[in-house]
Amino acid sequence: MHTMTWKKTLLLAAAASLTALASGCIVEEHPASPTQVVYVRQQPPADLAEEIPPHPPGPYWVWQKGHWRWNGHQYYWSHGHWAERPPQYSAWVAPHWDVRSNGYFFIEGHWE
């Protein structure tokens, strides 16, 4: 039973790796964090224009603008939204794509 679970896990991991390579995407797991590093050979589309609601829900709320994400096959738009700033941070760094020699590298948004 335990051997069968291990074999299934190995097969699923191999299938996921082949799918990522076939789609022009390289995904690396980082053991120190739950996030993934995503490289895509295809350039992301230009950002969409979003209308920012005129009033934040409170004094410590920050607009987190929309951005393109990659689902393994294509880009999709993740809409902007208001988020409450945690007290220990002063700024939001928006998620974005950096150009690298082998494609486009996604940098996740984070608080600083």
N, C-alpha and C positions, 0 to 999 in steps of 0.2 A: 504493500500500500504506500509506504513512504517513498519507495523507488519510483512508483508511478507518478506521484505528485512532483518529484524532482524532474522527471522527464517532461512532464507537461509544462512546467515552468521554463525549462530550457527551450522547448519548442516555441513557446509564446515569446520569449525574449528574442529568439532568432527571427521569428516572423516580424516582430516590431522593428528590429534592426534593418531587415530587408526592405520593409515598407518605407522607413525613413530615408534610406539610401536611394530607393527608386523615385522618391518624390523630390529629390534634390535638396534634402534637408539633413543636417547632421545634428543629432541630439546627444548631449553628454550629460550623464547624471553626476551631480556633485554630492558626495557622501556627507559633507559638512552642512549642507542646506537642502531643503526640500525642493528648491528650484532647479530648473533645467537650463542648460546653455543651448541656444538654438542658432544654428547657422543656416541660412537659406541662400541659394544661388540667385534666385529671382529677386529683383529690386521691389521693395514695397511700393504700393501706389502713393500718390500725394495724399497728405492728410485731408480729411473731410472738414468742411467748415461746420462748426457747431455753435449754436446759440447758447451762451452761458446764461442760466437763470439770473435775474438781476440782484437777488438778495440771498446771501448764504443763510442756512438755517440757524447759525449762531456765530458768536464772535471768533471762535477758534476753528472755523471750518474753511477748508481750502478746496478750490476747484481742481479736480484731477482730470485733465483733458483726455479726450478720446485718442485712440491710437490703433494702429494695425497690429494684429497678432497672427500667428501662423498655426494652423491646425494639423499640419503634417501633409496637406495637399494644396492648400491655398490660403491666401490672406483673408482675414475677416476683421471687421471694424468692431472695436470694443468702445462703447459710448462713454463719454465723460460723465462725471458725477461729483457731488459734494462729498467730502470726507472730513471727519473731525480730526484735527491735528492732535496727536498724543502730546501730553505736557512736556515730555523730555526732549522733544524735537522742535526745530525752528523752521524747517523748510521741507517741501516736497520736491523731489527730483523726478520728473516725468519719465515714463518708460519711452525708449526710443531705439532706433536701429542705427548701428554704426557700420560703415563700410570697412570691410577687411579684404585681404588679398584673395580669399576664397569665397567671398560672398558677403552677406549681410548678417550681422551679429546682433541679437536682441538683448537689450539691457533693461531689466525689469525696473519699474518705478520703486522708489524707496524714500523713507524719511531720513533727514539728516539733522 
